[in-house]
């Protein structure tokens, strides 16, 4: 069992890791080639260019809806003293949506936007997320893993609950469960890259059973493929990134973005800063891939693995979001859960 100081460092690492990967990857373009041609290799926060199709207008170090939604979900869970439910998740999403003027916000994904309309129309939460197979549930779920140190199965089940209002498909629930389960296991003293991946696979198999049937690829099998491609040391790093882009995918689909995030974790050997650089180089839906990968890496390696200058930039670029206070409140919930193991 981690002592309090180590657990706090890892919870903070998960919170700031999420923000790091999200903000770092906002300039990335559609493909590795286009990002490389435009920026070379990104090594620090850069403001997206004015012609960026999604992130134009963001400041260097400013994060997107990935971290915003995670923040609002965490606040709702904290307000309910660690209780997780579909109802709590739905209210958190509505609160966030209004806070960012969601009807005009270009960041919001298609599944979430459609689900918000259904929730407001009074449809049952078991139906509002039907057909949602994108990565919105997975991108916000890191905070669920952070309050379940060592509890992979509980994290997976709670992750699926938070997915249901917007992303009620087996792929999206499996993807969210994989992220939360990996983080829950990362908060243990014996965690290593192999065991984190195994925890993700186990959690994903639980999540698959909790989402509605939907056509598409198996998330656990695609995670295994991504890890295999990323671990192929007979090829160059650039070749492995290209293989992830070509064979796993980097789109909004949960069955692409989340497996690719695990590939990035393996390529980065669990280092959150390196994972941010690699996710940006991978491109596509890089801010979500980076947010997921860096949240897991940060939860494993701890906040000290993230350069302090980048943490300070995150604070300055996102003054409306007190990530330090949020991390301490999540740590309190993690302490409580750990005592109940």
Secondary structure, 3 states (H helix, E strand, C coil): CCCHHHHHHHHHHHHHHHHHHHHHCCCCCCCHHHHHHHHCCCCCCCCCCCCCCCCCCCCCCCCCHHHHHHHHHHHHHHHCCCCCCHHHHHHHHHHHHHHCCCCCCCCCCHHHHHHHHHHHCCCCHHHHCECCCECHHHHHCHHHHHCCCCCHHHHHHHHHHHHHCCCECHHHHHHHHHHHHHHHHHCCCCCCHHHHHHHHHHHHHHHHHHCCCCCCCCHHHHHHHHHHHHCCCCCCHHHHHHHHHHHHCCCCEHHHHHHHHHHHHHHCCCCHHHHHHHHHHHCCCHHHHHHHHHHHHHHHHCHHHCCHHHHHHHHHHCCCCCHHHHHHHHHHHHHHHHHCC
